[in-house]
Amino acid sequence: HRAVVLGAEREVLAAGLAAVATEQPSAGVVTGEIAQSGVGRTVFVFPGQGSQWIGMGRELAAVSPVFAARLA
């Protein structure tokens, strides 16, 4: 399952998250899912900008055996 909430203001983002949580359609919210046969089509996205994000996935894989196993 996937969901994206688009917005610039806190209230808009909170309303979008509430719509996702209650499975209601809402402007600025895009949802979807892949078919059960979609094995191997998983994407990890680490949003943000700046130096604090560089290597985030690599570091998480180093400290989280569960994440590393799923990534592998």
PDB file of N, H, CA, C and O in Angstrom:
ATOM      1  N   HIS A   1       0.846  -1.173   0.000  1.00  0.00           N
ATOM      2  CA  HIS A   1       0.000   0.000   0.000  1.00  0.00           C
ATOM      3  C   HIS A   1       0.889   1.234   0.000  1.00  0.00           C
ATOM      4  O   HIS A   1       1.944   1.275   0.633  1.00  0.00           O
ATOM      5  N   ARG A   2       0.425   2.233  -0.732  1.00  0.00           N
ATOM      6  H   ARG A   2      -0.432   2.199  -1.246  1.00  0.00           H
ATOM      7  CA  ARG A   2       1.189   3.473  -0.822  1.00  0.00           C
ATOM      8  C   ARG A   2       0.245   4.657  -0.679  1.00  0.00           C
ATOM      9  O   ARG A   2      -0.920   4.591  -1.070  1.00  0.00           O
ATOM     10  N   ALA A   3       0.761   5.730  -0.118  1.00  0.00           N
ATOM     11  H   ALA A   3       1.708   5.784   0.200  1.00  0.00           H
ATOM     12  CA  ALA A   3      -0.024   6.961  -0.026  1.00  0.00           C
ATOM     13  C   ALA A   3       0.927   8.149  -0.087  1.00  0.00           C
ATOM     14  O   ALA A   3       2.021   8.119   0.476  1.00  0.00           O
ATOM     15  N   VAL A   4       0.491   9.187  -0.776  1.00  0.00           N
ATOM     16  H   VAL A   4      -0.398   9.212  -1.234  1.00  0.00           H
ATOM     17  CA  VAL A   4       1.230  10.432  -0.853  1.00  0.00           C
ATOM     18  C   VAL A   4       0.268  11.553  -0.494  1.00  0.00           C
ATOM     19  O   VAL A   4      -0.839  11.626  -1.029  1.00  0.00           O
ATOM     20  N   VAL A   5       0.688  12.422   0.409  1.00  0.00           N
ATOM     21  H   VAL A   5       1.587  12.363   0.843  1.00  0.00           H
ATOM     22  CA  VAL A   5      -0.118  13.573   0.791  1.00  0.00           C
ATOM     23  C   VAL A   5       0.643  14.816   0.369  1.00  0.00           C
ATOM     24  O   VAL A   5       1.789  15.020   0.768  1.00  0.00           O
ATOM     25  N   LEU A   6      -0.005  15.649  -0.446  1.00  0.00           N
ATOM     26  H   LEU A   6      -0.936  15.483  -0.770  1.00  0.00           H
ATOM     27  CA  LEU A   6       0.616  16.870  -0.939  1.00  0.00           C
ATOM     28  C   LEU A   6      -0.008  18.072  -0.258  1.00  0.00           C
ATOM     29  O   LEU A   6      -1.226  18.131  -0.088  1.00  0.00           O
ATOM     30  N   GLY A   7       0.816  19.027   0.130  1.00  0.00           N
ATOM     31  H   GLY A   7       1.805  18.979  -0.009  1.00  0.00           H
ATOM     32  CA  GLY A   7       0.295  20.243   0.745  1.00  0.00           C
ATOM     33  C   GLY A   7       1.422  21.112   1.246  1.00  0.00           C
ATOM     34  O   GLY A   7       2.548  20.650   1.431  1.00  0.00           O
ATOM     35  N   ALA A   8       1.110  22.371   1.462  1.00  0.00           N
ATOM     36  H   ALA A   8       0.196  22.746   1.311  1.00  0.00           H
ATOM     37  CA  ALA A   8       2.108  23.316   1.944  1.00  0.00           C
ATOM     38  C   ALA A   8       1.847  23.740   3.385  1.00  0.00           C
ATOM     39  O   ALA A   8       2.773  24.128   4.098  1.00  0.00           O
ATOM     40  N   GLU A   9       0.593  23.667   3.815  1.00  0.00           N
ATOM     41  H   GLU A   9      -0.159  23.352   3.236  1.00  0.00           H
ATOM     42  CA  GLU A   9       0.245  24.093   5.167  1.00  0.00           C
ATOM     43  C   GLU A   9      -0.016  22.883   6.057  1.00  0.00           C
ATOM     44  O   GLU A   9      -0.470  21.834   5.598  1.00  0.00           O
ATOM     45  N   ARG A  10       0.279  23.055   7.320  1.00  0.00           N
ATOM     46  H   ARG A  10       0.647  23.907   7.693  1.00  0.00           H
ATOM     47  CA  ARG A  10       0.098  21.981   8.304  1.00  0.00           C
ATOM     48  C   ARG A  10      -1.330  21.439   8.302  1.00  0.00           C
ATOM     49  O   ARG A  10      -1.536  20.227   8.366  1.00  0.00           O
ATOM     50  N   GLU A  11      -2.313  22.332   8.227  1.00  0.00           N
ATOM     51  H   GLU A  11      -2.145  23.317   8.175  1.00  0.00           H
ATOM     52  CA  GLU A  11      -3.711  21.910   8.265  1.00  0.00           C
ATOM     53  C   GLU A  11      -4.061  21.046   7.059  1.00  0.00           C
ATOM     54  O   GLU A  11      -4.793  20.064   7.187  1.00  0.00           O
ATOM     55  N   VAL A  12      -3.543  21.407   5.895  1.00  0.00           N
ATOM     56  H   VAL A  12      -2.948  22.205   5.791  1.00  0.00           H
ATOM     57  CA  VAL A  12      -3.800  20.645   4.671  1.00  0.00           C
ATOM     58  C   VAL A  12      -3.166  19.253   4.792  1.00  0.00           C
ATOM     59  O   VAL A  12      -3.790  18.251   4.440  1.00  0.00           O
ATOM     60  N   LEU A  13      -1.939  19.196   5.285  1.00  0.00           N
ATOM     61  H   LEU A  13      -1.433  20.009   5.571  1.00  0.00           H
ATOM     62  CA  LEU A  13      -1.259  17.913   5.446  1.00  0.00           C
ATOM     63  C   LEU A  13      -1.961  17.040   6.481  1.00  0.00           C
ATOM     64  O   LEU A  13      -2.108  15.836   6.273  1.00  0.00           O
ATOM     65  N   ALA A  14      -2.393  17.627   7.588  1.00  0.00           N
ATOM     66  H   ALA A  14      -2.273  18.606   7.757  1.00  0.00           H
ATOM     67  CA  ALA A  14      -3.102  16.870   8.624  1.00  0.00           C
ATOM     68  C   ALA A  14      -4.419  16.320   8.081  1.00  0.00           C
ATOM     69  O   ALA A  14      -4.775  15.178   8.368  1.00  0.00           O
ATOM     70  N   ALA A  15      -5.143  17.117   7.303  1.00  0.00           N
ATOM     71  H   ALA A  15      -4.854  18.046   7.070  1.00  0.00           H
ATOM     72  CA  ALA A  15      -6.394  16.646   6.709  1.00  0.00           C
ATOM     73  C   ALA A  15      -6.125  15.511   5.728  1.00  0.00           C
ATOM     74  O   ALA A  15      -6.889  14.548   5.662  1.00  0.00           O
ATOM     75  N   GLY A  16      -5.047  15.622   4.975  1.00  0.00           N
ATOM     76  H   GLY A  16      -4.426  16.404   5.029  1.00  0.00           H
ATOM     77  CA  GLY A  16      -4.672  14.551   4.048  1.00  0.00           C
ATOM     78  C   GLY A  16      -4.330  13.271   4.774  1.00  0.00           C
ATOM     79  O   GLY A  16      -4.744  12.193   4.350  1.00  0.00           O
ATOM     80  N   LEU A  17      -3.584  13.365   5.860  1.00  0.00           N
ATOM     81  H   LEU A  17      -3.247  14.242   6.204  1.00  0.00           H
ATOM     82  CA  LEU A  17      -3.249  12.175   6.649  1.00  0.00           C
ATOM     83  C   LEU A  17      -4.493  11.546   7.253  1.00  0.00           C
ATOM     84  O   LEU A  17      -4.609  10.321   7.305  1.00  0.00           O
ATOM     85  N   ALA A  18      -5.425  12.377   7.711  1.00  0.00           N
ATOM     86  H   ALA A  18      -5.330  13.371   7.669  1.00  0.00           H
ATOM     87  CA  ALA A  18      -6.684  11.850   8.255  1.00  0.00           C
ATOM     88  C   ALA A  18      -7.457  11.114   7.165  1.00  0.00           C
ATOM     89  O   ALA A  18      -8.059  10.073   7.429  1.00  0.00           O
ATOM     90  N   ALA A  19      -7.445  11.644   5.944  1.00  0.00           N
ATOM     91  H   ALA A  19      -6.956  12.490   5.729  1.00  0.00           H
ATOM     92  CA  ALA A  19      -8.123  10.985   4.832  1.00  0.00           C
ATOM     93  C   ALA A  19      -7.485   9.631   4.534  1.00  0.00           C
ATOM     94  O   ALA A  19      -8.192   8.658   4.275  1.00  0.00           O
ATOM     95  N   VAL A  20      -6.164   9.562   4.567  1.00  0.00           N
ATOM     96  H   VAL A  20      -5.589  10.352   4.777  1.00  0.00           H
ATOM     97  CA  VAL A  20      -5.472   8.282   4.352  1.00  0.00           C
ATOM     98  C   VAL A  20      -5.846   7.299   5.453  1.00  0.00           C
ATOM     99  O   VAL A  20      -6.147   6.139   5.176  1.00  0.00           O
ATOM    100  N   ALA A  21      -5.827   7.757   6.694  1.00  0.00           N
ATOM    101  H   ALA A  21      -5.582   8.700   6.919  1.00  0.00           H
ATOM    102  CA  ALA A  21      -6.113   6.873   7.837  1.00  0.00           C
ATOM    103  C   ALA A  21      -7.530   6.312   7.799  1.00  0.00           C
ATOM    104  O   ALA A  21      -7.772   5.192   8.249  1.00  0.00           O
ATOM    105  N   THR A  22      -8.464   7.090   7.262  1.00  0.00           N
ATOM    106  H   THR A  22      -8.268   8.000   6.896  1.00  0.00           H
ATOM    107  CA  THR A  22      -9.868   6.646   7.216  1.00  0.00           C
ATOM    108  C   THR A  22     -10.264   6.142   5.836  1.00  0.00           C
ATOM    109  O   THR A  22     -11.436   5.864   5.582  1.00  0.00           O
ATOM    110  N   GLU A  23      -9.281   6.024   4.942  1.00  0.00           N
ATOM    111  H   GLU A  23      -8.329   6.250   5.148  1.00  0.00           H
ATOM    112  CA  GLU A  23      -9.490   5.518   3.587  1.00  0.00           C
ATOM    113  C   GLU A  23     -10.545   6.311   2.823  1.00  0.00           C
ATOM    114  O   GLU A  23     -11.362   5.745   2.097  1.00  0.00           O
ATOM    115  N   GLN A  24     -10.514   7.643   3.001  1.00  0.00           N
ATOM    116  H   GLN A  24      -9.850   8.103   3.591  1.00  0.00           H
ATOM    117  CA  GLN A  24     -11.443   8.532   2.311  1.00  0.00           C
ATOM    118  C   GLN A  24     -10.686   9.278   1.211  1.00  0.00           C
ATOM    119  O   GLN A  24      -9.530   9.654   1.401  1.00  0.00           O
ATOM    120  N   PRO A  25     -11.333   9.496   0.059  1.00  0.00           N
ATOM    121  CA  PRO A  25     -10.676  10.288  -0.986  1.00  0.00           C
ATOM    122  C   PRO A  25     -10.547  11.753  -0.559  1.00  0.00           C
ATOM    123  O   PRO A  25     -11.393  12.272   0.170  1.00  0.00           O
ATOM    124  N   SER A  26      -9.504  12.397  -1.010  1.00  0.00           N
ATOM    125  H   SER A  26      -8.816  11.975  -1.601  1.00  0.00           H
ATOM    126  CA  SER A  26      -9.283  13.790  -0.652  1.00  0.00           C
ATOM    127  C   SER A  26      -8.365  14.423  -1.682  1.00  0.00           C
ATOM    128  O   SER A  26      -7.482  13.762  -2.230  1.00  0.00           O
ATOM    129  N   ALA A  27      -8.577  15.712  -1.945  1.00  0.00           N
ATOM    130  H   ALA A  27      -9.294  16.249  -1.500  1.00  0.00           H
ATOM    131  CA  ALA A  27      -7.685  16.441  -2.849  1.00  0.00           C
ATOM    132  C   ALA A  27      -6.278  16.431  -2.255  1.00  0.00           C
ATOM    133  O   ALA A  27      -6.109  16.604  -1.048  1.00  0.00           O
ATOM    134  N   GLY A  28      -5.295  16.235  -3.084  1.00  0.00           N
ATOM    135  H   GLY A  28      -5.432  16.095  -4.065  1.00  0.00           H
ATOM    136  CA  GLY A  28      -3.920  16.229  -2.608  1.00  0.00           C
ATOM    137  C   GLY A  28      -3.482  14.914  -2.008  1.00  0.00           C
ATOM    138  O   GLY A  28      -2.388  14.826  -1.450  1.00  0.00           O
ATOM    139  N   VAL A  29      -4.324  13.871  -2.110  1.00  0.00           N
ATOM    140  H   VAL A  29      -5.213  13.943  -2.563  1.00  0.00           H
ATOM    141  CA  VAL A  29      -3.973  12.550  -1.592  1.00  0.00           C
ATOM    142  C   VAL A  29      -4.012  11.552  -2.751  1.00  0.00           C
ATOM    143  O   VAL A  29      -5.006  11.458  -3.472  1.00  0.00           O
ATOM    144  N   VAL A  30      -2.928  10.820  -2.914  1.00  0.00           N
ATOM    145  H   VAL A  30      -2.121  10.897  -2.329  1.00  0.00           H
ATOM    146  CA  VAL A  30      -2.851   9.790  -3.936  1.00  0.00           C
ATOM    147  C   VAL A  30      -2.540   8.482  -3.218  1.00  0.00           C
ATOM    148  O   VAL A  30      -1.582   8.412  -2.449  1.00  0.00           O
ATOM    149  N   THR A  31      -3.343   7.444  -3.463  1.00  0.00           N
ATOM    150  H   THR A  31      -4.121   7.501  -4.088  1.00  0.00           H
ATOM    151  CA  THR A  31      -3.118   6.143  -2.845  1.00  0.00           C
ATOM    152  C   THR A  31      -3.085   5.066  -3.914  1.00  0.00           C
ATOM    153  O   THR A  31      -3.539   5.272  -5.040  1.00  0.00           O
ATOM    154  N   GLY A  32      -2.548   3.929  -3.550  1.00  0.00           N
ATOM    155  H   GLY A  32      -2.179   3.762  -2.636  1.00  0.00           H
ATOM    156  CA  GLY A  32      -2.509   2.796  -4.468  1.00  0.00           C
ATOM    157  C   GLY A  32      -1.871   1.597  -3.815  1.00  0.00           C
ATOM    158  O   GLY A  32      -1.379   1.665  -2.689  1.00  0.00           O
ATOM    159  N   GLU A  33      -1.887   0.509  -4.534  1.00  0.00           N
ATOM    160  H   GLU A  33      -2.287   0.454  -5.448  1.00  0.00           H
ATOM    161  CA  GLU A  33      -1.228  -0.707  -4.064  1.00  0.00           C
ATOM    162  C   GLU A  33      -0.815  -1.519  -5.273  1.00  0.00           C
ATOM    163  O   GLU A  33      -1.371  -1.365  -6.360  1.00  0.00           O
ATOM    164  N   ILE A  34       0.161  -2.379  -5.075  1.00  0.00           N
ATOM    165  H   ILE A  34       0.613  -2.504  -4.192  1.00  0.00           H
ATOM    166  CA  ILE A  34       0.596  -3.245  -6.166  1.00  0.00           C
ATOM    167  C   ILE A  34      -0.079  -4.590  -6.021  1.00  0.00           C
ATOM    168  O   ILE A  34      -0.515  -4.970  -4.935  1.00  0.00           O
ATOM    169  N   ALA A  35      -0.158  -5.303  -7.128  1.00  0.00           N
ATOM    170  H   ALA A  35       0.196  -4.994  -8.011  1.00  0.00           H
ATOM    171  CA  ALA A  35      -0.757  -6.636  -7.115  1.00  0.00           C
ATOM    172  C   ALA A  35       0.100  -7.582  -6.287  1.00  0.00           C
ATOM    173  O   ALA A  35       1.298  -7.355  -6.119  1.00  0.00           O
ATOM    174  N   GLN A  36      -0.511  -8.641  -5.770  1.00  0.00           N
ATOM    175  H   GLN A  36      -1.485  -8.825  -5.907  1.00  0.00           H
ATOM    176  CA  GLN A  36       0.216  -9.625  -4.957  1.00  0.00           C
ATOM    177  C   GLN A  36       1.419 -10.177  -5.708  1.00  0.00           C
ATOM    178  O   GLN A  36       2.407 -10.568  -5.086  1.00  0.00           O
ATOM    179  N   SER A  37       1.353 -10.216  -7.028  1.00  0.00           N
ATOM    180  H   SER A  37       0.550  -9.898  -7.533  1.00  0.00           H
ATOM    181  CA  SER A  37       2.471 -10.730  -7.822  1.00  0.00           C
ATOM    182  C   SER A  37       3.582  -9.698  -7.999  1.00  0.00           C
ATOM    183  O   SER A  37       4.518  -9.937  -8.762  1.00  0.00           O
ATOM    184  N   GLY A  38       3.502  -8.574  -7.323  1.00  0.00           N
ATOM    185  H   GLY A  38       2.741  -8.380  -6.703  1.00  0.00           H
ATOM    186  CA  GLY A  38       4.461  -7.498  -7.471  1.00  0.00           C
ATOM    187  C   GLY A  38       5.737  -7.666  -6.672  1.00  0.00           C
ATOM    188  O   GLY A  38       6.394  -6.673  -6.358  1.00  0.00           O
ATOM    189  N   VAL A  39       6.109  -8.890  -6.332  1.00  0.00           N
ATOM    190  H   VAL A  39       5.576  -9.697  -6.587  1.00  0.00           H
ATOM    191  CA  VAL A  39       7.327  -9.137  -5.559  1.00  0.00           C
ATOM    192  C   VAL A  39       8.524  -8.541  -6.298  1.00  0.00           C
ATOM    193  O   VAL A  39       8.668  -8.701  -7.511  1.00  0.00           O
ATOM    194  N   GLY A  40       9.370  -7.859  -5.550  1.00  0.00           N
ATOM    195  H   GLY A  40       9.254  -7.730  -4.565  1.00  0.00           H
ATOM    196  CA  GLY A  40      10.560  -7.272  -6.142  1.00  0.00           C
ATOM    197  C   GLY A  40      10.334  -5.871  -6.687  1.00  0.00           C
ATOM    198  O   GLY A  40      11.223  -5.302  -7.321  1.00  0.00           O
ATOM    199  N   ARG A  41       9.153  -5.311  -6.447  1.00  0.00           N
ATOM    200  H   ARG A  41       8.432  -5.774  -5.933  1.00  0.00           H
ATOM    201  CA  ARG A  41       8.850  -3.989  -6.968  1.00  0.00           C
ATOM    202  C   ARG A  41       8.742  -2.971  -5.842  1.00  0.00           C
ATOM    203  O   ARG A  41       8.074  -1.948  -5.992  1.00  0.00           O
ATOM    204  N   THR A  42       9.388  -3.241  -4.724  1.00  0.00           N
ATOM    205  H   THR A  42       9.931  -4.072  -4.602  1.00  0.00           H
ATOM    206  CA  THR A  42       9.347  -2.346  -3.571  1.00  0.00           C
ATOM    207  C   THR A  42      10.372  -1.237  -3.729  1.00  0.00           C
ATOM    208  O   THR A  42      11.486  -1.472  -4.198  1.00  0.00           O
ATOM    209  N   VAL A  43      10.000  -0.045  -3.342  1.00  0.00           N
ATOM    210  H   VAL A  43       9.096   0.147  -2.960  1.00  0.00           H
ATOM    211  CA  VAL A  43      10.901   1.101  -3.414  1.00  0.00           C
ATOM    212  C   VAL A  43      10.967   1.745  -2.038  1.00  0.00           C
ATOM    213  O   VAL A  43       9.932   1.981  -1.414  1.00  0.00           O
ATOM    214  N   PHE A  44      12.162   2.028  -1.563  1.00  0.00           N
ATOM    215  H   PHE A  44      13.003   1.836  -2.069  1.00  0.00           H
ATOM    216  CA  PHE A  44      12.349   2.767  -0.324  1.00  0.00           C
ATOM    217  C   PHE A  44      12.651   4.214  -0.679  1.00  0.00           C
ATOM    218  O   PHE A  44      13.546   4.481  -1.481  1.00  0.00           O
ATOM    219  N   VAL A  45      11.924   5.138  -0.099  1.00  0.00           N
ATOM    220  H   VAL A  45      11.197   4.921   0.552  1.00  0.00           H
ATOM    221  CA  VAL A  45      12.135   6.554  -0.359  1.00  0.00           C
ATOM    222  C   VAL A  45      12.486   7.230   0.961  1.00  0.00           C
ATOM    223  O   VAL A  45      11.742   7.121   1.936  1.00  0.00           O
ATOM    224  N   PHE A  46      13.598   7.914   0.994  1.00  0.00           N
ATOM    225  H   PHE A  46      14.203   8.002   0.202  1.00  0.00           H
ATOM    226  CA  PHE A  46      14.010   8.668   2.163  1.00  0.00           C
ATOM    227  C   PHE A  46      13.930  10.147   1.790  1.00  0.00           C
ATOM    228  O   PHE A  46      14.883  10.699   1.239  1.00  0.00           O
ATOM    229  N   PRO A  47      12.801  10.790   2.086  1.00  0.00           N
ATOM    230  CA  PRO A  47      12.612  12.168   1.660  1.00  0.00           C
ATOM    231  C   PRO A  47      13.439  13.149   2.484  1.00  0.00           C
ATOM    232  O   PRO A  47      14.001  12.811   3.525  1.00  0.00           O
ATOM    233  N   GLY A  48      13.489  14.327   1.995  1.00  0.00           N
ATOM    234  H   GLY A  48      13.033  14.603   1.148  1.00  0.00           H
ATOM    235  CA  GLY A  48      14.176  15.381   2.731  1.00  0.00           C
ATOM    236  C   GLY A  48      15.312  15.950   1.921  1.00  0.00           C
ATOM    237  O   GLY A  48      15.522  15.594   0.762  1.00  0.00           O
ATOM    238  N   GLN A  49      16.011  16.809   2.537  1.00  0.00           N
ATOM    239  H   GLN A  49      15.840  17.097   3.479  1.00  0.00           H
ATOM    240  CA  GLN A  49      17.157  17.418   1.878  1.00  0.00           C
ATOM    241  C   GLN A  49      18.196  17.759   2.931  1.00  0.00           C
ATOM    242  O   GLN A  49      17.888  17.855   4.119  1.00  0.00           O
ATOM    243  N   GLY A  50      19.375  17.934   2.502  1.00  0.00           N
ATOM    244  H   GLY A  50      19.625  17.856   1.537  1.00  0.00           H
ATOM    245  CA  GLY A  50      20.436  18.309   3.428  1.00  0.00           C
ATOM    246  C   GLY A  50      21.324  17.146   3.792  1.00  0.00           C
ATOM    247  O   GLY A  50      21.018  15.995   3.482  1.00  0.00           O
ATOM    248  N   SER A  51      22.402  17.442   4.438  1.00  0.00           N
ATOM    249  H   SER A  51      22.650  18.377   4.690  1.00  0.00           H
ATOM    250  CA  SER A  51      23.418  16.442   4.736  1.00  0.00           C
ATOM    251  C   SER A  51      22.959  15.393   5.739  1.00  0.00           C
ATOM    252  O   SER A  51      23.549  14.314   5.807  1.00  0.00           O
ATOM    253  N   GLN A  52      21.907  15.684   6.531  1.00  0.00           N
ATOM    254  H   GLN A  52      21.427  16.560   6.476  1.00  0.00           H
ATOM    255  CA  GLN A  52      21.464  14.708   7.513  1.00  0.00           C
ATOM    256  C   GLN A  52      20.889  13.460   6.851  1.00  0.00           C
ATOM    257  O   GLN A  52      20.753  12.437   7.521  1.00  0.00           O
ATOM    258  N   TRP A  53      20.548  13.502   5.569  1.00  0.00           N
ATOM    259  H   TRP A  53      20.659  14.334   5.025  1.00  0.00           H
ATOM    260  CA  TRP A  53      19.926  12.374   4.879  1.00  0.00           C
ATOM    261  C   TRP A  53      20.933  11.508   4.126  1.00  0.00           C
ATOM    262  O   TRP A  53      20.613  10.380   3.753  1.00  0.00           O
ATOM    263  N   ILE A  54      22.132  12.011   3.899  1.00  0.00           N
ATOM    264  H   ILE A  54      22.392  12.927   4.202  1.00  0.00           H
ATOM    265  CA  ILE A  54      23.117  11.245   3.136  1.00  0.00           C
ATOM    266  C   ILE A  54      23.458   9.959   3.885  1.00  0.00           C
ATOM    267  O   ILE A  54      23.824   9.999   5.059  1.00  0.00           O
ATOM    268  N   GLY A  55      23.338   8.831   3.213  1.00  0.00           N
ATOM    269  H   GLY A  55      23.040   8.798   2.259  1.00  0.00           H
ATOM    270  CA  GLY A  55      23.674   7.541   3.807  1.00  0.00           C
ATOM    271  C   GLY A  55      22.631   6.993   4.755  1.00  0.00           C
ATOM    272  O   GLY A  55      22.897   6.018   5.457  1.00  0.00           O
ATOM    273  N   MET A  56      21.447   7.593   4.798  1.00  0.00           N
ATOM    274  H   MET A  56      21.231   8.386   4.228  1.00  0.00           H
ATOM    275  CA  MET A  56      20.429   7.176   5.768  1.00  0.00           C
ATOM    276  C   MET A  56      20.056   5.701   5.615  1.00  0.00           C
ATOM    277  O   MET A  56      19.989   4.977   6.609  1.00  0.00           O
ATOM    278  N   GLY A  57      19.813   5.250   4.393  1.00  0.00           N
ATOM    279  H   GLY A  57      19.867   5.837   3.586  1.00  0.00           H
ATOM    280  CA  GLY A  57      19.455   3.848   4.175  1.00  0.00           C
ATOM    281  C   GLY A  57      20.579   2.904   4.561  1.00  0.00           C
ATOM    282  O   GLY A  57      20.337   1.858   5.163  1.00  0.00           O
ATOM    283  N   ARG A  58      21.800   3.266   4.218  1.00  0.00           N
ATOM    284  H   ARG A  58      21.996   4.115   3.728  1.00  0.00           H
ATOM    285  CA  ARG A  58      22.967   2.456   4.555  1.00  0.00           C
ATOM    286  C   ARG A  58      23.132   2.347   6.072  1.00  0.00           C
ATOM    287  O   ARG A  58      23.402   1.266   6.597  1.00  0.00           O
ATOM    288  N   GLU A  59      22.967   3.477   6.774  1.00  0.00           N
ATOM    289  H   GLU A  59      22.748   4.354   6.348  1.00  0.00           H
ATOM    290  CA  GLU A  59      23.101   3.468   8.228  1.00  0.00           C
ATOM    291  C   GLU A  59      21.985   2.657   8.887  1.00  0.00           C
ATOM    292  O   GLU A  59      22.229   1.925   9.847  1.00  0.00           O
ATOM    293  N   LEU A  60      20.766   2.789   8.373  1.00  0.00           N
ATOM    294  H   LEU A  60      20.567   3.383   7.594  1.00  0.00           H
ATOM    295  CA  LEU A  60      19.654   2.037   8.929  1.00  0.00           C
ATOM    296  C   LEU A  60      19.871   0.539   8.722  1.00  0.00           C
ATOM    297  O   LEU A  60      19.577  -0.254   9.617  1.00  0.00           O
ATOM    298  N   ALA A  61      20.376   0.147   7.565  1.00  0.00           N
ATOM    299  H   ALA A  61      20.614   0.792   6.839  1.00  0.00           H
ATOM    300  CA  ALA A  61      20.655  -1.264   7.304  1.00  0.00           C
ATOM    301  C   ALA A  61      21.738  -1.795   8.249  1.00  0.00           C
ATOM    302  O   ALA A  61      21.712  -2.965   8.629  1.00  0.00           O
ATOM    303  N   ALA A  62      22.679  -0.940   8.625  1.00  0.00           N
ATOM    304  H   ALA A  62      22.699   0.011   8.316  1.00  0.00           H
ATOM    305  CA  ALA A  62      23.761  -1.361   9.509  1.00  0.00           C
ATOM    306  C   ALA A  62      23.296  -1.589  10.943  1.00  0.00           C
ATOM    307  O   ALA A  62      23.878  -2.408  11.654  1.00  0.00           O
ATOM    308  N   VAL A  63      22.260  -0.881  11.379  1.00  0.00           N
ATOM    309  H   VAL A  63      21.787  -0.215  10.802  1.00  0.00           H
ATOM    310  CA  VAL A  63      21.832  -0.982  12.780  1.00  0.00           C
ATOM    311  C   VAL A  63      20.522  -1.739  12.974  1.00  0.00           C
ATOM    312  O   VAL A  63      20.158  -2.054  14.107  1.00  0.00           O
ATOM    313  N   SER A  64      19.809  -2.036  11.891  1.00  0.00           N
ATOM    314  H   SER A  64      20.104  -1.780  10.970  1.00  0.00           H
ATOM    315  CA  SER A  64      18.525  -2.725  11.998  1.00  0.00           C
ATOM    316  C   SER A  64      18.554  -4.022  11.199  1.00  0.00           C
ATOM    317  O   SER A  64      18.432  -3.992   9.975  1.00  0.00           O
ATOM    318  N   PRO A  65      18.714  -5.161  11.872  1.00  0.00           N
ATOM    319  CA  PRO A  65      18.720  -6.437  11.181  1.00  0.00           C
ATOM    320  C   PRO A  65      17.434  -6.692  10.376  1.00  0.00           C
ATOM    321  O   PRO A  65      17.486  -7.286   9.300  1.00  0.00           O
ATOM    322  N   VAL A  66      16.304  -6.251  10.887  1.00  0.00           N
ATOM    323  H   VAL A  66      16.262  -5.767  11.762  1.00  0.00           H
ATOM    324  CA  VAL A  66      15.040  -6.450  10.185  1.00  0.00           C
ATOM    325  C   VAL A  66      15.033  -5.647   8.873  1.00  0.00           C
ATOM    326  O   VAL A  66      14.663  -6.165   7.820  1.00  0.00           O
ATOM    327  N   PHE A  67      15.445  -4.381   8.956  1.00  0.00           N
ATOM    328  H   PHE A  67      15.746  -3.961   9.812  1.00  0.00           H
ATOM    329  CA  PHE A  67      15.504  -3.549   7.755  1.00  0.00           C
ATOM    330  C   PHE A  67      16.508  -4.135   6.761  1.00  0.00           C
ATOM    331  O   PHE A  67      16.223  -4.215   5.566  1.00  0.00           O
ATOM    332  N   ALA A  68      17.670  -4.542   7.245  1.00  0.00           N
ATOM    333  H   ALA A  68      17.902  -4.478   8.216  1.00  0.00           H
ATOM    334  CA  ALA A  68      18.695  -5.107   6.362  1.00  0.00           C
ATOM    335  C   ALA A  68      18.182  -6.363   5.655  1.00  0.00           C
ATOM    336  O   ALA A  68      18.436  -6.555   4.465  1.00  0.00           O
ATOM    337  N   ALA A  69      17.464  -7.213   6.382  1.00  0.00           N
ATOM    338  H   ALA A  69      17.258  -7.057   7.348  1.00  0.00           H
ATOM    339  CA  ALA A  69      16.926  -8.440   5.784  1.00  0.00           C
ATOM    340  C   ALA A  69      15.888  -8.113   4.724  1.00  0.00           C
ATOM    341  O   ALA A  69      15.881  -8.726   3.657  1.00  0.00           O
ATOM    342  N   ARG A  70      15.008  -7.153   5.004  1.00  0.00           N
ATOM    343  H   ARG A  70      15.014  -6.655   5.871  1.00  0.00           H
ATOM    344  CA  ARG A  70      13.987  -6.775   4.022  1.00  0.00           C
ATOM    345  C   ARG A  70      14.618  -6.112   2.816  1.00  0.00           C
ATOM    346  O   ARG A  70      14.167  -6.314   1.688  1.00  0.00           O
ATOM    347  N   LEU A  71      15.656  -5.322   3.038  1.00  0.00           N
ATOM    348  H   LEU A  71      16.023  -5.158   3.953  1.00  0.00           H
ATOM    349  CA  LEU A  71      16.343  -4.667   1.947  1.00  0.00           C
ATOM    350  C   LEU A  71      17.025  -5.694   1.039  1.00  0.00           C
ATOM    351  O   LEU A  71      17.014  -5.567  -0.185  1.00  0.00           O
ATOM    352  N   ALA A  72      17.613  -6.704   1.662  1.00  0.00           N
ATOM    353  H   ALA A  72      17.622  -6.807   2.657  1.00  0.00           H
ATOM    354  CA  ALA A  72      18.285  -7.763   0.905  1.00  0.00           C
ATOM    355  C   ALA A  72      17.289  -8.557   0.095  1.00  0.00           C
ATOM    356  O   ALA A  72      17.670  -9.492  -0.608  1.00  0.00           O
TER     357      ALA A  72
END
